[in-house]
Amino acid sequence: MKKFITNINSLLDESLCGFAKAHADIVQLNTQPHFIKRINSTAPGKVALISGGGSGHEPLHTGFVGLGMLDAACPGQIFTSPTPDQMLTAAQAVENGGGVLFIVKNYAGDVMNFEIAAEMLDCPHETILVSDDVSFPKTHSTGRRGVAGTLVIEKIVGAAAEKGADLATCKALGDRVNLFTASMGVALTSCTVPALGKPTFDISENEIEMGVGIHGERGRERLAMSSATEIVDYLASCIDDDLKPQKGQMALLHINGFGATPLMELHLIYELASRFWEKRGVNICRSLVGNYTTSLDMAGCSITLSLLDEELIRLWDAPVHTATLRWGC
């Protein structure tokens, strides 16, 4: 294993310190317990948006703290849920009279710990459970996982909260975006968790892992390596079958890299995926391409399609100023 590490036990601490220093105009690091929060105060009565999850998915979630998105993010250890005290302390630090909205990816540890924190929170609060991964059936016992569609929800709901929407409105909006967002990923390699020092699964040069999550786990099936067109058609067909967009439907197409895929390849995936839906009459009117919800050093990508209307387009286009997303400011 070759990685830039001084000490595995201090890796997260040092990384968070570096992140906070690099973006000191936007965020502030709280160390006991760990969370990142906005440095600038918000308007009284604004709904506070808080998300979090295991580290290793950067820039999710710390990279999305700032104007127009999250008020705080709670990073756990690599691929490990943050603790309830992180979430509770973060919520108490940023709540400003409008209540707290937790945005939680549907993984057992995240769900349980956010629920515990919410029970201890002495202010109005709601939770959006992100479940955009169509590699799982809707009838799965634990529901679908939350993956790259999380940032779409954080951006759109964050814009609404910034404009003064109340807690109930933000909650309903987030649930609506989740309902009309679908993602699916494919891995060309596994990833290497520093504490393990080895790949999370073995895969040969002529195989791909279809339907992977974001924690280095195996997918739903292993297939022979094929062309980019064939891979995109497989992923996009699964998403299309789930969302069933109609002709003329406006949509956001998000191509997300898992950490080790060059932008040249991600833009190729975007071109192929946009052709897939344009042939079906879908209007791809917004786009996002890059590494946003990663899995350490995994090679691969995910495709996310979010169905939009005029309101959602306005909220997506609204000003945002975070370490990772910046426009309109």
Secondary structure, DSSP 4 states (H G I P E B T S, - for coil): -----S-GGGHHHHHHHHHHHHTTTTEEEEETTEEEEESS---TTPPEEEEEEEESSTTTTGGGBEETSBSEEEEEEETSPPPHHHHHHHHHHH--SS-EEEEEES-HHHHHHHHHHHHH--S-EEEEEE--BTTS-TT-TT-PPP-THHHHHHHHHHHHHHTT--HHHHHHHHHHHHHTEEEEEEESS--EETTTTEESS---TTEEEES--SSS---SEEEE---HHHHHHHHHHHHHHHH-PPTT-EEEEEEEE-BSS-HHHHHHHHHHHHHHHHTTT-EEEEEEEE-SS--TTB-EEEEEEEEE-HHHHHHHHS-EEESS-EE--
